[in-house]
């Protein structure tokens, strides 16, 4: 449908002019020229300003001002009628449910970053309050051995401190540890502990019987 904005825009383009050229010629700010061509008259200071701007713009482009102003009056009348209708009737049926603006996009981005940050804090808090995992794969509990040395091995966190009967052992980058300890004839109690850097400890106890 022919509108005031499209008529003015087509005439401007046909003359090879830009909105800034029009601003310099008739002293109407470029943003108002763009608003008029978009039929967005609400962005103009007032209806009276809109009427004067449209008339001056049409005269500058050599358009018949009476015809242009007739279009303008009809458009403004249609807008006034639409404003009296219920919102669901006057709005396009296919209008997007969410209108993404720069402000909304920034707000959405900040919300996502905040959620990620809170998740990170929650994960760190959970780690602080939780003892490190500890698995002892050897020896088995109640195991009987015939050698005076027993292999103690297992896995924990790579940054945990692992002790066997109170003596620290080396933990590899993958969290695994391996140590040989001496046992005495009879039942030997082997205590393996893993302590996190936050002071939380997991403990596994194995009883091993040594029969020479």
Secondary structure as GFF3:
##gff-version 3
##sequence-region A 1 212
A	DSSP	alpha_helix	4	14	.	.	.	ID=ss1
A	DSSP	alpha_helix	19	26	.	.	.	ID=ss2
A	DSSP	alpha_helix	30	37	.	.	.	ID=ss3
A	DSSP	three_ten_helix	41	43	.	.	.	ID=ss4
A	DSSP	alpha_helix	47	61	.	.	.	ID=ss5
A	DSSP	alpha_helix	65	84	.	.	.	ID=ss6
A	DSSP	alpha_helix	87	90	.	.	.	ID=ss7
A	DSSP	alpha_helix	102	129	.	.	.	ID=ss8
A	DSSP	beta_strand	134	138	.	.	.	ID=ss9
A	DSSP	beta_strand	143	145	.	.	.	ID=ss10
A	DSSP	beta_strand	149	156	.	.	.	ID=ss11
A	DSSP	beta_strand	161	164	.	.	.	ID=ss12
A	DSSP	beta_strand	167	169	.	.	.	ID=ss13
A	DSSP	beta_strand	176	182	.	.	.	ID=ss14
A	DSSP	beta_strand	186	195	.	.	.	ID=ss15
A	DSSP	beta_strand	201	210	.	.	.	ID=ss16
###
